[in-house]
């Protein structure tokens, strides 16, 4: 076993990390086999006193966990020895980042020690990686990706993991001595269990990063020369139906992403002719008969690092508004207590090219509080839209937080203002939030995601959870969501009352039942509706997961046919997803979405998806999508549709930045009773490679 002289971690406070000594007899750098075989070492700091955050706050973990930390001039190392019954371990050979529901270990590092923002690096027992950034008040951002190394193996009494995280992959202050925030954690999914050093308590949420312990002893470290280039090449050929005839399309495209780090903490990103296409497709959503725009998240690499620097309570910047740029420049990072974000790019997608710029300047103060100035500008020949915002998040005490934002917009068509404020409270049992939003009729944010203006809306949420900490039930309790909305003339536009009851069971099983009463003013007409709903999610069996939502009641026909007024009808909305894992390398996903307004329309959406992971790097993905809309054209303005799309993708992903994608897609479309015909076929290959200096 490990050397008895190795220092043990205290229950709280700082961890005195020591550099790896240089032994002439053996390499200083720790290796995976050291922890796999129990070879004694001298440099590691040992952490064993892990305690639960869930399900028992402060209770010792159900399984023994030991972490060994050390560092040299290039990397920080963590070796993990996790005791468990191998037959009960839940993990798979999956694509990168697809391990959220797996047993895994994690290291969270607050490199600026600002108690606000931390990197996380997770690994499952098959060495599959997941990384991202956690920001208090905003949650987890999984879009961040960087280069680091992991090894893992399931053994007779559990599993062993080794992580090597290069300093070059993180940003931190340029000082001789460093103190970082640190949390080490392990997830045991069959028990709904997470254990941590130090003790991360639900009694102090939503502060997460603020609860990290201290990691001391890091001296004379630097990312060093940190410059990277990612050139890419894309070739595609397709046959597209345009009018009565098919057109052959071929494209050969290349571009370059470049990144350099300035003074260890600022990141400059440059892109020329970037490929902003998405290899990963959006998850299916129902979009028919929706009064407001449906949100789709960002997936494109250029916007990933430090994306939360541009995130505000009212989302005045949504990067998917930038569709097809020629170039892009981003500068993000921290200098002392200042956080900086600058972005400028053009966009070839509009009829007349748009030029977009974003500026974010944030000042941190007190503990876990900040104030930020942010501005966006979209310039086009036919007009402009400029938005300026001032927002703040203030920690009032351990569990109360206040957020507020004031915004002004200026466009060729006029000016407008918006205000937003929220008061939140969260502990182990209670959750409360009250949010007020005010947007004038003339407010515009062309680069943001603002689906509705001319509102004065108040939303309140109150919930309580009993946590009996016994085998049968993890938590249970009621909640109620209230919403009221007036326009600036004082007219009530809508209100809703939504009581619900939730039960959380072991093995990631959650049930919720609820009832909704609503009023809505639409085109000058008032509509009262109600519906009942039920949701269920579970991974009771390690090879089977499912989720479902059923909602039954009334809904409004928002797009009536010419000469028909909006009206309500009985409605049914249902969603179901099933995931099968017949082997650790294969994942089968079946999704079905159904939406119906009686006598008006039916919408069926189905997706079958298979992913086979040959190795950590090689995978094959097959997707078949169906979307069918059957409207009553006498009652609703909606196109008939039947659409079948098949998608095949082969991926070789060595690490973020170095990847080869080879794919083929085939789309068939048709009207309600007419046969479907091929409207588009495409084959493509895309290669990118990371050069890191």
PLY file of the C-alpha trace (Angstrom):
ply
format ascii 1.0
element vertex 693
property float x
property float y
property float z
element edge 692
property int vertex1
property int vertex2
end_header
0.00 0.00 0.00
1.01 3.65 -0.08
3.75 5.03 2.11
2.56 5.70 5.67
4.48 8.98 5.69
2.18 10.45 3.05
0.19 13.36 4.58
-3.55 12.90 5.01
-6.04 15.60 4.10
-7.79 17.49 6.91
-11.56 17.55 7.05
-11.60 21.20 5.99
-9.32 24.15 5.36
-6.32 23.85 3.05
-4.60 20.90 1.40
-0.78 21.31 1.51
0.07 19.88 -1.91
3.75 19.07 -2.55
5.59 18.82 -5.86
6.66 15.43 -7.15
10.31 14.88 -6.10
12.91 13.92 -8.67
14.15 10.40 -7.94
17.12 9.18 -9.99
15.94 5.57 -9.53
12.49 6.02 -11.06
10.51 8.64 -13.01
8.93 11.27 -10.79
5.69 11.41 -12.70
3.02 9.15 -11.14
1.59 6.48 -13.40
-1.73 4.68 -13.60
-0.08 1.38 -12.68
1.14 2.88 -9.40
-2.44 3.13 -8.16
-3.60 -0.01 -9.91
-0.90 -2.10 -8.22
-0.63 -0.22 -4.90
3.03 0.78 -5.42
4.24 3.05 -2.58
4.91 6.70 -3.45
6.11 9.63 -1.41
4.61 12.78 -2.89
0.88 12.18 -2.91
-1.46 13.94 -0.54
-4.09 11.41 0.54
-7.79 12.28 0.83
-10.06 9.67 2.44
-12.64 11.56 4.48
-15.38 11.91 1.85
-18.91 12.68 3.09
-22.25 12.75 1.32
-24.03 15.72 -0.13
-26.81 13.36 -1.28
-28.79 11.55 -0.11
-27.56 12.13 3.48
-26.04 15.60 3.97
-22.81 15.07 5.95
-23.19 11.27 6.26
-20.08 9.17 5.45
-20.03 7.61 1.98
-21.46 4.15 1.51
-18.26 2.96 -0.21
-14.61 3.75 0.69
-12.93 6.28 -1.60
-9.30 7.42 -1.62
-7.75 10.16 -3.77
-4.01 10.83 -4.15
-2.91 14.29 -5.34
0.46 15.56 -6.59
1.90 17.88 -9.22
5.00 18.72 -11.21
5.88 21.61 -13.49
3.48 20.40 -16.23
0.43 18.73 -14.66
-1.67 18.17 -11.59
-2.27 14.44 -10.94
-5.08 12.62 -9.17
-5.13 8.87 -8.55
-8.41 7.35 -7.35
-9.05 4.03 -5.62
-12.82 3.48 -5.40
-14.02 0.40 -3.54
-17.24 -1.24 -4.73
-18.86 -4.44 -5.95
-17.90 -4.60 -9.67
-21.27 -6.16 -10.54
-23.06 -3.05 -9.22
-20.93 -0.42 -10.96
-22.87 1.62 -13.53
-20.61 2.75 -16.38
-20.23 2.39 -20.13
-17.74 2.87 -22.96
-19.44 5.97 -24.32
-18.63 9.00 -26.41
-16.89 11.84 -24.64
-19.14 13.68 -22.16
-21.93 11.06 -22.30
-21.31 9.88 -18.72
-23.58 12.14 -16.70
-25.58 9.16 -15.39
-22.51 6.93 -14.85
-20.58 6.16 -11.69
-17.59 8.48 -11.85
-15.07 10.63 -10.01
-14.50 14.36 -10.38
-12.03 17.07 -9.49
-13.33 20.66 -9.34
-10.71 23.43 -9.44
-11.27 27.16 -8.82
-7.96 28.38 -10.24
-8.59 32.08 -9.55
-9.78 31.29 -6.00
-12.65 33.74 -6.50
-15.33 31.40 -5.06
-17.44 31.87 -8.19
-16.24 29.69 -11.04
-14.50 26.33 -11.28
-13.39 23.79 -13.86
-14.57 20.22 -13.45
-12.93 17.08 -14.84
-14.93 13.84 -14.52
-13.90 10.28 -15.43
-15.92 7.06 -15.38
-14.50 3.54 -14.74
-13.80 3.14 -18.47
-11.72 6.37 -18.58
-14.38 8.30 -20.54
-14.02 12.02 -19.89
-16.45 14.83 -19.17
-15.33 18.40 -18.53
-16.93 21.79 -18.13
-17.20 24.91 -16.00
-19.45 25.56 -13.00
-20.45 29.14 -12.23
-22.41 29.92 -9.08
-25.76 31.35 -10.08
-25.59 29.91 -13.61
-24.89 26.21 -13.06
-22.84 23.83 -15.21
-21.58 24.69 -18.68
-20.76 21.46 -20.52
-19.73 23.26 -23.72
-16.20 23.84 -22.42
-13.68 21.27 -23.70
-9.93 20.98 -23.27
-7.08 18.48 -23.57
-6.24 16.28 -20.56
-5.51 12.61 -19.90
-7.23 9.76 -18.08
-6.88 6.03 -17.53
-9.20 3.69 -15.64
-9.99 0.05 -14.99
-12.60 -1.98 -13.14
-10.90 -4.35 -10.70
-12.03 -7.11 -8.36
-12.94 -4.75 -5.51
-14.05 -1.61 -7.38
-12.29 0.62 -9.90
-9.15 2.71 -10.22
-8.82 6.03 -12.10
-5.84 8.21 -12.97
-6.08 11.84 -14.14
-3.31 14.10 -15.47
-4.53 17.66 -16.11
-2.02 19.97 -17.84
-1.64 23.47 -16.47
-1.71 24.49 -20.12
-5.39 23.44 -20.22
-6.46 25.87 -17.50
-6.29 29.60 -16.91
-4.95 31.01 -13.62
-3.14 34.09 -12.27
0.48 34.77 -13.16
1.93 34.58 -9.62
4.80 32.52 -8.10
2.54 30.94 -5.46
-0.99 29.75 -6.08
-3.92 28.94 -3.83
-6.78 27.27 -5.65
-10.24 26.18 -4.62
-10.66 22.39 -4.70
-13.39 19.78 -4.40
-12.98 16.05 -4.97
-16.11 13.99 -5.54
-17.48 10.59 -6.43
-20.91 9.60 -7.78
-22.55 6.25 -6.94
-25.65 6.39 -9.10
-27.59 3.35 -7.87
-27.80 5.07 -4.47
-28.46 8.60 -5.83
-25.24 9.30 -3.95
-22.50 11.90 -4.26
-19.64 12.17 -1.77
-17.21 15.07 -1.46
-14.13 16.50 0.11
-14.67 18.99 1.60
-18.25 18.64 2.81
-20.47 20.25 0.14
-23.81 20.89 1.83
-27.25 21.53 0.39
-27.75 23.85 3.34
-25.47 26.34 1.58
-26.81 26.07 -1.97
-26.98 27.72 -4.47
-23.38 28.54 -3.49
-21.37 25.63 -4.91
-17.95 27.01 -5.83
-17.99 29.07 -2.64
-17.93 25.80 -0.65
-14.72 24.47 -2.21
-11.75 23.86 0.07
-8.29 25.37 -0.40
-5.42 23.78 -2.29
-2.11 25.28 -1.13
1.52 24.66 -2.02
1.40 25.20 -5.78
4.60 27.08 -6.63
6.38 28.13 -9.81
3.78 26.72 -12.19
2.74 28.22 -15.50
0.93 27.14 -18.66
4.18 28.03 -20.42
4.09 28.88 -24.08
0.44 28.30 -24.88
-0.53 28.60 -28.50
-2.72 26.28 -30.51
-3.92 25.98 -34.08
-6.83 23.88 -35.32
-7.05 23.83 -39.11
-9.95 21.95 -40.65
-10.98 20.73 -44.06
-14.48 19.82 -45.19
-15.58 18.11 -48.39
-19.20 17.36 -49.21
-21.26 16.27 -52.18
-25.03 16.17 -52.37
-28.14 16.04 -54.52
-30.85 18.54 -53.55
-34.37 18.80 -54.96
-34.92 22.41 -56.04
-38.24 22.95 -57.78
-38.98 20.16 -60.28
-35.37 19.00 -60.71
-32.44 17.77 -58.66
-29.30 19.88 -58.37
-25.86 18.49 -57.63
-23.91 20.43 -55.02
-20.25 20.03 -54.11
-18.33 21.97 -51.52
-14.70 22.09 -50.49
-14.05 24.29 -47.54
-11.22 24.97 -45.16
-10.63 27.21 -42.19
-8.57 27.82 -39.11
-9.16 28.29 -35.40
-6.30 29.74 -33.37
-5.98 30.22 -29.62
-3.32 31.86 -27.49
-3.13 32.62 -23.77
-1.95 36.04 -22.64
-0.36 36.34 -19.16
-1.74 32.91 -18.21
-5.28 34.20 -17.67
-6.58 35.86 -20.87
-7.56 33.74 -23.89
-7.53 35.15 -27.41
-9.49 33.10 -29.97
-9.30 33.79 -33.70
-11.22 32.02 -36.43
-11.08 32.38 -40.21
-13.78 30.88 -42.40
-14.98 28.67 -39.55
-17.16 25.65 -40.11
-20.21 26.50 -38.04
-22.15 23.44 -39.14
-23.20 21.07 -36.37
-22.03 17.48 -36.51
-24.21 16.74 -33.46
-27.87 17.25 -34.34
-30.38 19.01 -32.12
-32.61 16.86 -29.96
-36.19 16.68 -31.32
-38.68 19.22 -30.00
-42.30 19.96 -30.80
-42.40 23.29 -32.64
-45.91 23.29 -34.19
-48.61 25.56 -32.73
-46.10 27.22 -30.40
-46.87 30.86 -29.70
-43.23 31.75 -28.99
-39.85 30.73 -30.39
-38.37 27.42 -29.19
-34.85 27.54 -27.72
-32.04 25.36 -29.09
-28.65 25.34 -27.29
-25.28 26.22 -28.80
-22.94 23.39 -29.88
-20.28 25.08 -32.04
-16.68 25.02 -30.75
-15.74 28.68 -31.37
-18.26 29.88 -28.77
-17.43 27.27 -26.13
-14.61 28.52 -23.89
-15.77 31.03 -21.27
-19.27 31.11 -22.79
-20.71 32.08 -19.41
-18.83 35.38 -19.56
-21.57 36.42 -22.01
-24.53 34.98 -20.05
-26.89 37.41 -18.31
-30.26 36.93 -16.53
-32.05 38.36 -19.57
-30.32 36.60 -22.47
-29.27 39.54 -24.63
-26.65 37.41 -26.44
-27.51 34.05 -28.00
-24.61 32.87 -30.15
-26.83 30.86 -32.51
-27.99 34.20 -33.96
-24.59 34.23 -35.71
-25.02 31.73 -38.52
-22.20 31.82 -41.11
-19.27 34.17 -40.40
-16.13 34.82 -42.43
-14.10 35.58 -39.32
-14.42 35.83 -35.57
-12.35 37.22 -32.68
-12.90 36.53 -28.96
-10.95 37.74 -25.92
-12.01 36.28 -22.57
-10.46 35.87 -19.15
-9.76 37.39 -15.75
-7.39 40.02 -14.38
-7.54 40.12 -10.60
-11.23 40.71 -9.81
-12.15 41.81 -13.32
-13.68 39.39 -15.85
-13.50 40.41 -19.51
-15.30 39.16 -22.61
-15.04 40.69 -26.10
-16.40 39.15 -29.31
-16.64 40.47 -32.86
-17.62 38.66 -36.05
-19.52 39.07 -39.27
-22.40 36.94 -40.55
-22.94 36.04 -44.20
-26.35 34.42 -43.58
-28.60 37.53 -43.67
-29.63 39.02 -47.01
-27.26 41.88 -46.24
-24.18 40.90 -44.24
-24.37 41.64 -40.52
-21.48 42.72 -38.29
-21.82 41.67 -34.66
-19.94 42.75 -31.54
-20.32 41.92 -27.85
-18.54 43.42 -24.82
-18.76 42.13 -21.24
-16.90 43.71 -18.31
-17.53 42.26 -14.85
-16.24 43.41 -11.46
-16.38 41.01 -8.51
-16.85 42.26 -4.96
-17.49 40.90 -1.49
-17.93 37.11 -1.58
-19.80 35.56 -4.48
-21.11 38.93 -5.76
-20.51 40.86 -8.96
-21.66 43.73 -11.15
-21.34 43.59 -14.95
-21.63 45.93 -17.91
-22.51 44.24 -21.19
-23.27 45.60 -24.65
-24.20 44.03 -28.01
-24.24 45.62 -31.45
-25.57 44.27 -34.75
-24.95 46.50 -37.78
-26.61 45.93 -41.16
-27.12 48.17 -44.18
-30.87 48.32 -43.56
-30.61 48.99 -39.84
-28.93 48.38 -36.50
-29.64 47.10 -33.02
-27.58 48.17 -30.01
-28.21 46.91 -26.51
-26.57 48.01 -23.24
-27.06 46.15 -19.97
-26.04 46.47 -16.32
-26.59 43.40 -14.11
-25.57 42.25 -10.67
-25.69 39.21 -8.42
-25.40 39.86 -4.70
-25.04 37.24 -2.01
-27.11 38.57 0.90
-26.15 35.75 3.26
-25.42 32.02 3.11
-28.66 31.09 1.31
-30.26 34.31 -0.02
-29.25 35.84 -3.37
-30.42 38.88 -5.30
-29.99 39.28 -9.07
-30.99 42.36 -11.05
-30.56 43.69 -14.57
-31.38 46.95 -16.39
-31.25 47.05 -20.22
-31.66 49.69 -22.92
-32.01 48.98 -26.64
-31.63 51.34 -29.55
-32.67 50.43 -33.10
-33.58 52.19 -36.32
-37.21 51.44 -35.46
-37.02 52.95 -31.98
-35.84 52.50 -28.42
-36.89 50.29 -25.53
-36.04 49.25 -22.00
-36.14 46.11 -19.91
-35.74 45.33 -16.22
-35.35 42.02 -14.43
-34.88 41.09 -10.79
-34.95 37.88 -8.79
-34.70 36.92 -5.13
-33.78 33.29 -4.44
-33.38 31.08 -1.39
-32.33 27.45 -1.22
-31.36 25.03 1.52
-31.67 21.29 2.07
-35.47 21.43 2.37
-36.80 24.77 1.11
-36.53 26.44 -2.27
-37.99 29.86 -3.00
-37.63 32.23 -5.92
-39.45 35.37 -6.96
-38.63 36.90 -10.34
-39.92 40.10 -11.94
-39.46 40.89 -15.65
-40.40 44.15 -17.38
-39.88 44.64 -21.14
-41.29 47.61 -23.00
-43.07 47.20 -26.33
-40.18 48.83 -28.20
-37.45 46.69 -26.66
-35.39 44.67 -29.18
-32.40 42.37 -28.79
-31.59 40.99 -32.24
-28.57 39.06 -30.93
-30.40 37.71 -27.89
-33.11 35.23 -27.07
-36.04 37.41 -26.00
-39.21 35.65 -27.19
-41.69 38.26 -25.92
-41.89 42.02 -25.22
-44.45 44.41 -23.70
-44.70 42.41 -20.50
-44.66 42.96 -16.75
-44.37 39.46 -15.37
-44.00 38.11 -11.84
-43.12 34.45 -11.24
-42.97 32.82 -7.80
-41.84 29.30 -6.93
-42.03 27.66 -3.50
-41.12 24.04 -2.82
-40.38 21.87 0.20
-38.64 18.49 0.29
-38.68 16.03 3.14
-35.48 13.97 3.08
-36.08 10.94 5.31
-32.64 9.43 4.50
-33.89 5.89 4.46
-33.71 3.18 1.84
-37.16 3.53 0.28
-37.56 7.27 -0.41
-34.80 9.82 -1.08
-37.02 12.92 -0.95
-40.63 13.97 -1.43
-42.73 17.08 -1.16
-44.96 19.72 -2.77
-44.26 22.78 -4.86
-46.31 25.58 -6.39
-45.47 27.89 -9.30
-47.42 31.14 -9.73
-47.18 33.47 -12.72
-48.90 36.79 -13.49
-48.32 39.01 -16.49
-49.61 42.47 -17.51
-48.79 44.59 -20.52
-47.77 48.24 -20.12
-51.35 49.38 -20.61
-52.25 47.48 -17.42
-54.18 44.70 -19.16
-53.78 41.20 -17.77
-52.18 39.10 -20.52
-51.93 35.78 -18.72
-51.66 34.07 -15.37
-51.10 30.50 -14.23
-51.25 28.44 -11.04
-49.31 25.17 -11.02
-49.31 23.00 -7.87
-47.28 19.78 -8.09
-45.91 16.96 -5.96
-42.56 15.22 -6.51
-41.15 11.94 -5.20
-37.49 10.97 -5.61
-36.70 7.26 -5.25
-33.40 5.35 -5.39
-31.74 4.42 -8.69
-32.32 7.84 -10.21
-36.10 7.48 -10.20
-38.30 10.60 -9.98
-42.07 10.99 -10.23
-44.01 14.28 -10.43
-47.75 14.91 -10.61
-49.30 18.32 -11.16
-52.27 20.43 -12.22
-52.20 23.73 -14.13
-54.85 26.46 -14.33
-54.16 29.24 -16.84
-55.63 32.37 -18.37
-54.28 33.81 -21.62
-55.17 36.87 -23.67
-54.54 36.23 -27.37
-55.63 38.47 -30.25
-57.92 40.30 -27.86
-59.69 37.13 -26.73
-59.39 35.60 -23.25
-58.96 31.84 -22.82
-59.18 29.79 -19.61
-57.51 26.40 -19.84
-56.39 23.68 -17.48
-54.45 20.45 -17.74
-53.04 17.68 -15.61
-49.53 16.34 -16.11
-47.28 13.55 -14.96
-43.53 13.06 -15.47
-41.42 10.02 -14.68
-37.72 9.27 -15.10
-35.82 6.20 -13.96
-32.65 4.16 -14.35
-33.76 1.38 -12.02
-31.85 -1.15 -14.09
-28.28 -0.41 -15.16
-29.08 -1.38 -18.77
-32.42 0.44 -19.06
-33.47 4.07 -18.63
-36.68 5.87 -19.51
-38.34 9.25 -19.24
-41.91 10.27 -19.93
-44.24 13.25 -19.84
-48.01 13.20 -20.32
-50.15 16.33 -20.26
-53.90 16.30 -20.88
-56.30 19.24 -20.88
-57.05 22.17 -23.20
-54.93 24.35 -25.43
-55.37 27.30 -27.79
-55.26 27.16 -31.60
-52.74 29.99 -32.09
-52.76 29.95 -35.91
-56.41 29.63 -37.02
-57.29 29.44 -40.71
-58.39 32.58 -42.51
-61.81 33.66 -41.27
-61.58 31.56 -38.11
-61.02 33.08 -34.67
-58.63 31.47 -32.18
-60.35 28.88 -30.04
-59.57 26.19 -27.47
-59.89 22.46 -27.86
-58.96 19.36 -25.93
-55.24 18.70 -26.13
-52.86 15.87 -25.43
-49.07 16.14 -25.29
-46.90 13.13 -24.61
-43.18 12.44 -24.70
-41.37 9.20 -24.03
-37.75 8.20 -24.24
-36.18 4.79 -23.68
-32.45 4.04 -23.53
-31.17 0.47 -23.82
-27.58 -0.50 -23.14
-27.34 -4.18 -24.16
-23.54 -4.02 -23.88
-21.17 -1.48 -22.29
-20.30 -0.24 -25.80
-23.76 0.00 -27.38
-26.48 2.52 -26.65
-29.94 2.48 -28.24
-32.22 5.51 -27.80
-35.88 5.60 -28.80
-37.78 8.88 -28.51
-41.42 9.59 -29.35
-43.21 12.95 -29.10
-46.93 13.35 -29.74
-48.97 16.52 -29.79
-52.69 16.75 -30.58
-55.33 19.44 -30.61
-58.64 17.64 -31.12
-60.07 18.27 -34.55
-57.23 20.66 -35.44
-53.93 18.82 -35.88
-51.78 15.86 -34.89
-47.99 15.88 -34.78
-45.89 12.72 -34.47
-42.13 12.92 -33.96
-40.01 9.80 -33.58
-36.28 9.27 -33.37
-34.30 6.02 -33.32
-30.63 6.43 -32.46
-27.86 3.87 -32.13
-24.34 4.62 -30.95
-21.64 1.97 -30.89
-18.36 2.91 -29.23
-15.64 0.63 -30.61
-13.01 2.35 -28.44
-12.81 5.63 -26.58
-11.87 7.28 -29.89
-13.89 5.39 -32.54
-17.69 5.40 -32.73
-20.54 4.82 -35.16
-23.86 6.64 -34.89
-27.10 5.92 -36.76
-30.20 8.15 -36.54
-33.61 7.81 -38.18
-36.01 10.71 -37.64
-39.70 10.93 -38.53
-41.82 14.07 -38.32
-45.45 13.93 -39.45
-48.00 16.77 -39.22
-51.67 16.19 -40.10
-53.58 19.49 -39.86
-57.22 20.28 -40.50
-56.65 23.03 -43.06
-60.16 24.40 -42.47
-59.20 25.28 -38.89
-55.46 25.97 -38.78
-52.75 27.52 -40.94
-50.21 24.72 -40.93
-48.47 22.83 -43.68
-49.03 19.12 -44.11
-45.81 17.24 -43.70
-44.21 13.84 -43.67
-40.47 13.88 -43.29
-38.09 10.94 -42.85
-34.39 11.57 -42.37
-31.59 9.03 -42.03
-28.17 9.99 -40.69
-24.99 7.89 -40.47
-21.88 9.28 -38.79
-18.50 7.71 -38.16
-16.33 9.58 -35.63
-12.69 9.35 -34.70
-12.21 11.76 -31.78
-8.68 11.57 -30.44
-9.24 14.54 -28.16
-10.95 17.96 -28.42
-9.66 19.63 -31.58
-8.41 16.48 -33.32
-11.22 14.58 -35.00
-12.37 12.98 -38.22
-16.07 12.84 -39.11
-17.44 10.92 -42.09
-21.17 11.07 -42.59
-24.13 10.54 -44.89
-27.68 11.89 -44.66
-30.79 11.22 -46.70
-34.05 13.15 -46.39
-37.42 12.10 -47.82
-40.47 14.37 -47.67
-44.05 14.29 -48.85
-47.56 15.59 -48.26
-50.12 13.81 -46.10
-51.20 11.06 -48.48
-48.67 11.46 -51.30
-45.62 9.18 -51.37
-42.45 10.60 -49.86
-39.66 11.47 -52.28
-35.99 12.13 -51.74
-35.41 15.86 -51.31
-31.76 15.80 -50.30
-28.81 13.46 -49.99
-25.37 14.42 -48.79
-22.08 12.74 -47.96
-19.33 14.63 -46.17
-15.97 14.25 -44.51
-14.47 16.69 -42.04
-10.98 16.56 -40.54
-9.51 18.84 -37.89
-6.22 18.59 -36.05
-4.95 20.30 -32.91
-1.42 21.70 -32.99
-0.44 22.77 -29.49
2.76 24.67 -28.74
0 1
1 2
2 3
3 4
4 5
5 6
6 7
7 8
8 9
9 10
10 11
11 12
12 13
13 14
14 15
15 16
16 17
17 18
18 19
19 20
20 21
21 22
22 23
23 24
24 25
25 26
26 27
27 28
28 29
29 30
30 31
31 32
32 33
33 34
34 35
35 36
36 37
37 38
38 39
39 40
40 41
41 42
42 43
43 44
44 45
45 46
46 47
47 48
48 49
49 50
50 51
51 52
52 53
53 54
54 55
55 56
56 57
57 58
58 59
59 60
60 61
61 62
62 63
63 64
64 65
65 66
66 67
67 68
68 69
69 70
70 71
71 72
72 73
73 74
74 75
75 76
76 77
77 78
78 79
79 80
80 81
81 82
82 83
83 84
84 85
85 86
86 87
87 88
88 89
89 90
90 91
91 92
92 93
93 94
94 95
95 96
96 97
97 98
98 99
99 100
100 101
101 102
102 103
103 104
104 105
105 106
106 107
107 108
108 109
109 110
110 111
111 112
112 113
113 114
114 115
115 116
116 117
117 118
118 119
119 120
120 121
121 122
122 123
123 124
124 125
125 126
126 127
127 128
128 129
129 130
130 131
131 132
132 133
133 134
134 135
135 136
136 137
137 138
138 139
139 140
140 141
141 142
142 143
143 144
144 145
145 146
146 147
147 148
148 149
149 150
150 151
151 152
152 153
153 154
154 155
155 156
156 157
157 158
158 159
159 160
160 161
161 162
162 163
163 164
164 165
165 166
166 167
167 168
168 169
169 170
170 171
171 172
172 173
173 174
174 175
175 176
176 177
177 178
178 179
179 180
180 181
181 182
182 183
183 184
184 185
185 186
186 187
187 188
188 189
189 190
190 191
191 192
192 193
193 194
194 195
195 196
196 197
197 198
198 199
199 200
200 201
201 202
202 203
203 204
204 205
205 206
206 207
207 208
208 209
209 210
210 211
211 212
212 213
213 214
214 215
215 216
216 217
217 218
218 219
219 220
220 221
221 222
222 223
223 224
224 225
225 226
226 227
227 228
228 229
229 230
230 231
231 232
232 233
233 234
234 235
235 236
236 237
237 238
238 239
239 240
240 241
241 242
242 243
243 244
244 245
245 246
246 247
247 248
248 249
249 250
250 251
251 252
252 253
253 254
254 255
255 256
256 257
257 258
258 259
259 260
260 261
261 262
262 263
263 264
264 265
265 266
266 267
267 268
268 269
269 270
270 271
271 272
272 273
273 274
274 275
275 276
276 277
277 278
278 279
279 280
280 281
281 282
282 283
283 284
284 285
285 286
286 287
287 288
288 289
289 290
290 291
291 292
292 293
293 294
294 295
295 296
296 297
297 298
298 299
299 300
300 301
301 302
302 303
303 304
304 305
305 306
306 307
307 308
308 309
309 310
310 311
311 312
312 313
313 314
314 315
315 316
316 317
317 318
318 319
319 320
320 321
321 322
322 323
323 324
324 325
325 326
326 327
327 328
328 329
329 330
330 331
331 332
332 333
333 334
334 335
335 336
336 337
337 338
338 339
339 340
340 341
341 342
342 343
343 344
344 345
345 346
346 347
347 348
348 349
349 350
350 351
351 352
352 353
353 354
354 355
355 356
356 357
357 358
358 359
359 360
360 361
361 362
362 363
363 364
364 365
365 366
366 367
367 368
368 369
369 370
370 371
371 372
372 373
373 374
374 375
375 376
376 377
377 378
378 379
379 380
380 381
381 382
382 383
383 384
384 385
385 386
386 387
387 388
388 389
389 390
390 391
391 392
392 393
393 394
394 395
395 396
396 397
397 398
398 399
399 400
400 401
401 402
402 403
403 404
404 405
405 406
406 407
407 408
408 409
409 410
410 411
411 412
412 413
413 414
414 415
415 416
416 417
417 418
418 419
419 420
420 421
421 422
422 423
423 424
424 425
425 426
426 427
427 428
428 429
429 430
430 431
431 432
432 433
433 434
434 435
435 436
436 437
437 438
438 439
439 440
440 441
441 442
442 443
443 444
444 445
445 446
446 447
447 448
448 449
449 450
450 451
451 452
452 453
453 454
454 455
455 456
456 457
457 458
458 459
459 460
460 461
461 462
462 463
463 464
464 465
465 466
466 467
467 468
468 469
469 470
470 471
471 472
472 473
473 474
474 475
475 476
476 477
477 478
478 479
479 480
480 481
481 482
482 483
483 484
484 485
485 486
486 487
487 488
488 489
489 490
490 491
491 492
492 493
493 494
494 495
495 496
496 497
497 498
498 499
499 500
500 501
501 502
502 503
503 504
504 505
505 506
506 507
507 508
508 509
509 510
510 511
511 512
512 513
513 514
514 515
515 516
516 517
517 518
518 519
519 520
520 521
521 522
522 523
523 524
524 525
525 526
526 527
527 528
528 529
529 530
530 531
531 532
532 533
533 534
534 535
535 536
536 537
537 538
538 539
539 540
540 541
541 542
542 543
543 544
544 545
545 546
546 547
547 548
548 549
549 550
550 551
551 552
552 553
553 554
554 555
555 556
556 557
557 558
558 559
559 560
560 561
561 562
562 563
563 564
564 565
565 566
566 567
567 568
568 569
569 570
570 571
571 572
572 573
573 574
574 575
575 576
576 577
577 578
578 579
579 580
580 581
581 582
582 583
583 584
584 585
585 586
586 587
587 588
588 589
589 590
590 591
591 592
592 593
593 594
594 595
595 596
596 597
597 598
598 599
599 600
600 601
601 602
602 603
603 604
604 605
605 606
606 607
607 608
608 609
609 610
610 611
611 612
612 613
613 614
614 615
615 616
616 617
617 618
618 619
619 620
620 621
621 622
622 623
623 624
624 625
625 626
626 627
627 628
628 629
629 630
630 631
631 632
632 633
633 634
634 635
635 636
636 637
637 638
638 639
639 640
640 641
641 642
642 643
643 644
644 645
645 646
646 647
647 648
648 649
649 650
650 651
651 652
652 653
653 654
654 655
655 656
656 657
657 658
658 659
659 660
660 661
661 662
662 663
663 664
664 665
665 666
666 667
667 668
668 669
669 670
670 671
671 672
672 673
673 674
674 675
675 676
676 677
677 678
678 679
679 680
680 681
681 682
682 683
683 684
684 685
685 686
686 687
687 688
688 689
689 690
690 691
691 692
